[in-house]
Amino acid sequence: MLSIERSSICSEGLTLRKVDDFSVFQEFECGDDDLNDFIRNDAEAHGDHLLAETYSLHLEDQQDTPVAFISFCNDAVPIKNRVKNRIFPAGKRYHNYPAVKIARLGVHAEFHNQNLGSHMLNMSKEFFLFENRTGCRFMTVDAYKRPEVISFYQKNDFAFLSNTDENQETRTMYFDLKRMHQ
């Protein structure tokens, strides 16, 4: 059963909640040095400076130990006129559309390949649709350009925003939250 509160969401024995004590991540190991460094040393400061908010994922029987984390920040998605005309009705065609960006996402190495990342993404999508607080049409991510990362986001229905970043270290991908809000 899905349960959503202001700063947390529970579903299928998992709880995603806003981090209030970053010390629980000092031993966190997701297998990626950049993500480990972010959660151990930078995430709290990002929150303090109003740049990102971090949420931790917990198993029902392990509420003190996070098994994954996700950080969010605000974003905007530019959409070309030909696409805008097809998707948005007259009077709702803007230069940019509101989005929430996945700034970082990491799953503890012990829990890789158990679909926790996908569950966390689905919970996040629901979280931003529930009592939509600011208007948020899209979820975006600058995905590392590694086959397993791109595949993960594609499996979770994210698509490439454009082809202009094909030669970059990351690819901007998006998910249209409206698809879940029909």
C-alpha positions as CSV (number, residue, x, y, z in Angstrom):
1,M,0.0,0.0,0.0
2,L,1.2,3.5,-0.9
3,S,1.5,6.0,1.9
4,I,2.7,9.5,1.3
5,E,3.4,12.3,3.8
6,R,5.1,15.7,3.4
7,S,8.7,14.4,3.5
8,S,8.4,10.6,3.1
9,I,6.7,7.9,1.0
10,C,6.2,4.3,1.9
11,S,5.5,1.4,-0.5
12,E,6.0,-2.3,-0.6
13,G,8.1,-2.5,2.5
14,L,10.3,0.5,1.5
15,T,10.4,4.0,3.0
16,L,11.9,7.0,1.1
17,R,12.4,9.9,3.5
18,K,14.2,13.2,3.7
19,V,17.7,12.8,5.3
20,D,18.1,14.6,8.6
21,D,21.3,12.8,9.8
22,F,24.0,12.4,7.1
23,S,26.3,10.6,9.5
24,V,24.5,7.3,8.6
25,F,26.2,7.5,5.2
26,Q,29.8,7.5,6.5
27,E,30.2,3.8,5.7
28,F,27.8,3.8,2.7
29,E,29.4,2.2,-0.4
30,C,27.7,2.2,-3.7
31,G,30.7,1.2,-5.9
32,D,31.1,4.7,-7.4
33,D,33.7,7.0,-6.0
34,D,31.9,10.2,-7.2
35,L,28.6,9.1,-5.6
36,N,30.2,8.0,-2.4
37,D,32.0,11.3,-2.1
38,F,28.8,13.2,-2.7
39,I,26.8,11.4,-0.1
40,R,29.5,11.4,2.5
41,N,30.9,14.9,2.0
42,D,28.7,17.2,-0.1
43,A,25.0,16.3,0.2
44,E,24.5,18.0,3.5
45,A,26.1,21.2,2.3
46,H,24.0,21.1,-0.8
47,G,20.9,21.1,1.4
48,D,22.3,23.8,3.7
49,H,22.8,26.1,0.6
50,L,19.4,25.3,-0.8
51,L,20.9,23.5,-3.8
52,A,19.5,20.0,-3.4
53,E,17.5,17.9,-1.0
54,T,18.5,14.3,-0.3
55,Y,16.3,11.4,0.6
56,S,17.3,8.0,1.8
57,L,15.7,4.6,1.1
58,H,15.1,2.2,3.9
59,L,14.0,-1.4,4.1
60,E,11.0,-1.9,6.5
61,D,13.1,-3.9,9.0
62,Q,16.2,-1.7,8.7
63,Q,15.0,1.8,9.3
64,D,18.3,3.0,10.8
65,T,20.4,2.0,7.8
66,P,19.9,3.5,4.3
67,V,20.2,1.1,1.4
68,A,20.1,3.9,-1.2
69,F,19.8,7.7,-1.6
70,I,18.5,10.2,-4.1
71,S,19.1,13.9,-4.3
72,F,16.7,16.3,-6.0
73,C,17.0,19.9,-7.3
74,N,15.0,22.1,-9.5
75,D,15.3,22.1,-13.3
76,A,13.6,23.3,-16.4
77,V,13.1,21.5,-19.7
78,P,13.2,23.5,-22.9
79,I,10.9,22.1,-25.6
80,K,11.0,22.9,-29.3
81,N,8.0,24.5,-30.9
82,R,7.0,21.5,-33.0
83,V,7.0,19.2,-30.0
84,K,5.2,21.9,-27.9
85,N,2.4,22.2,-30.4
86,R,1.8,18.4,-30.3
87,I,2.0,18.0,-26.5
88,F,0.6,21.2,-24.9
89,P,-2.6,23.0,-25.7
90,A,-2.7,26.6,-26.8
91,G,-2.1,29.0,-23.9
92,K,0.2,26.4,-22.2
93,R,3.2,26.7,-24.6
94,Y,6.2,28.1,-22.8
95,H,9.9,28.3,-23.5
96,N,10.7,26.0,-20.5
97,Y,8.7,23.6,-18.4
98,P,9.2,22.9,-14.7
99,A,11.1,19.8,-13.7
100,V,12.7,18.1,-10.8
101,K,16.2,16.9,-11.5
102,I,17.8,13.8,-10.0
103,A,21.1,15.3,-8.9
104,R,22.5,12.0,-7.6
105,L,21.2,8.5,-7.1
106,G,23.2,5.7,-5.4
107,V,22.3,2.2,-4.2
108,H,24.4,0.4,-1.6
109,A,26.6,-2.2,-3.4
110,E,25.2,-4.9,-1.2
111,F,21.8,-4.2,-2.8
112,H,22.7,-3.9,-6.5
113,N,20.6,-5.8,-9.0
114,Q,17.6,-6.1,-6.6
115,N,15.5,-3.4,-8.3
116,L,15.8,-1.0,-5.4
117,G,16.9,1.8,-7.8
118,S,13.8,1.3,-9.9
119,H,11.5,1.1,-6.8
120,M,13.1,4.4,-5.6
121,L,12.5,6.1,-8.9
122,N,8.8,4.9,-9.0
123,M,8.4,6.2,-5.4
124,S,10.0,9.5,-6.4
125,K,7.6,9.9,-9.4
126,E,4.6,9.3,-7.1
127,F,6.1,11.6,-4.5
128,F,6.3,14.5,-6.9
129,L,2.8,13.9,-8.2
130,F,1.1,13.7,-4.8
131,E,-0.2,17.1,-3.9
132,N,2.0,18.7,-6.5
133,R,3.4,21.6,-4.5
134,T,4.9,23.8,-7.2
135,G,4.0,22.4,-10.6
136,C,6.4,19.8,-11.9
137,R,5.9,18.3,-15.3
138,F,9.1,16.4,-15.9
139,M,11.8,14.5,-14.0
140,T,15.3,14.8,-15.4
141,V,18.7,13.4,-14.9
142,D,22.1,13.9,-16.3
143,A,23.0,10.2,-16.6
144,Y,26.6,9.1,-16.7
145,K,27.2,7.9,-20.2
146,R,27.9,4.3,-19.2
147,P,25.8,1.5,-20.8
148,E,24.5,0.2,-17.4
149,V,23.4,3.7,-16.3
150,I,21.7,4.6,-19.6
151,S,20.0,1.2,-19.7
152,F,18.8,1.7,-16.1
153,Y,17.1,5.0,-16.9
154,Q,15.7,3.7,-20.2
155,K,14.2,0.7,-18.4
156,N,12.5,3.2,-16.1
157,D,10.9,5.0,-19.1
158,F,13.4,7.9,-19.3
159,A,14.2,9.2,-22.8
160,F,17.0,11.4,-24.2
161,L,16.1,15.0,-24.2
162,S,18.2,15.7,-27.3
163,N,21.2,14.4,-29.2
164,T,23.3,17.4,-28.6
165,D,25.1,15.8,-25.7
166,E,26.0,12.5,-27.4
167,N,29.7,13.3,-27.0
168,Q,29.5,14.5,-23.4
169,E,30.3,12.5,-20.2
170,T,26.6,12.6,-19.3
171,R,23.3,12.4,-21.2
172,T,20.3,14.5,-20.2
173,M,17.3,12.2,-19.9
174,Y,13.7,12.9,-18.9
175,F,10.4,11.3,-17.8
176,D,7.1,13.1,-18.4
177,L,5.2,12.9,-15.1
178,K,2.0,13.6,-16.9
179,R,2.1,10.0,-18.2
180,M,1.3,8.9,-14.6
181,H,-1.3,11.6,-14.0
182,Q,-3.9,10.8,-16.6
